[in-house]
Amino acid sequence: MSDEILEHRRLLVAGSGIAALSAAIYAARSNNDPLLIEGDEPGGQLTLTTDVENYPGFSEGISGPELITEMREQAKKFGSELRSGIVADVEKQPEGHFRVELTNGDVYTADAVIAASGASARTLGVPGEDELMGYGLSTCATCDGAFFRGEDMLVVGGGDAAMEEANFLTKFADTVYIAHRREEFRAEDVWIERVMDKVDDGEIEVLRNTELTAIHGSAEEGITGVTLVEHPDGHPKEKLEDPATADEVDEYEFDVGAVFYAIGHTPNTDYLEDTGVELDDAGYLLTRGGRDGGQTATAVEGIFGAGDVVDHHYQQAVTAGGMGVKAALDADDYLSERERAGELHEPAPVAAESDD
């Protein structure tokens, strides 16, 4: 553990997606000198989206990376500073400020911290995944479904998210296929019933005991098809890898124009686990909520939460942006109160080096 403090800041923001950048813009305009530590996915999930058509203010749409670039420049214009790095640990000090250590050993201190580190969509690691993410492969049906109007679409998953996304995609798809590796779904009954109604109407087809093993296509053409495997007892990938059962697995090519992963997200909250904040069973950060100020406050005074690190339901760019703004305003109230009370941290001056 390093004892050398690189710098003290009034406010440190963990993250660099829409929530973090929105917080930075408002925090900088409030003279709170925000420092953003970008994390392991600079720009967040939006950098994986080629076109964004539902973010207010862009009638012709805007690419995800372009929107992030514009917001970065806006944040910097008002005085925010962005640095690469991944927050590894946050520790509240007896004096009330925070010690923030990065994975590379760098250490900062801050009077307040906004956790806007997002949630990473789970992926499968199959061939074609990296090349086609954002070019027919998506982790957000609400964001990208309309781009593939009239196509056959494949949803991978068997929980509530998969059922909800499949149901939503019927607005645009010719047919929605759900590939689930088991016979039984994990979703709530209400979602299964809605999907089964769509099955009866011919809008959805369920591929049980089926898994995706490859995605085909290119950035230029988009997705041209996928490879699926099926076994009547479920978990066909495992059985394909076992010589004793490999011959029992049916492997085939399947023609779809878009694929949507709905296998969950992992909130990036590991660095908060020892701070005393409250997390739900899935690891999402719990905030105060309610109707008054302080909605983004956590169980630890001085730590605020915004975006997909908190929100496991909406997970939209515009809602993340709104939460980032709330967090900046809540942090400003907190910092102002501490300043009036004379409780902001005053780092010890660095001794000048002798010329001798």
Secondary structure, DSSP 8 states (H G I E B T S, - for coil): ------EEEEEEEE--SHHHHHHHHHHHHTT--EEEE--SSTTGGGGG-S-B-SSTT-TT-B-HHHHHHHHHHHHHHTT-EEE---EEEEEE-TTS-EEEEETTS-EEEEEEEEE---EEE-----TTHHHHBTTTEES-HHHHGGGGTTS-EEEE--SHHHHHHHHHHTTT-S-EEEE-SSSS--S-HHHHHHHHHHHHTTSEEEETTEEEEEEEEETTTEEEEEEEEE-TTS-HHHHHHSTTTGGG-EEEEE--SEEEE-S-EEE--GGGTTTT--B-TTS-B----SSSS-TTB-SSTTEEE-GGGT-SS---HHHHHHHHHHHHHHHHHHHHHHHHTT-S------------
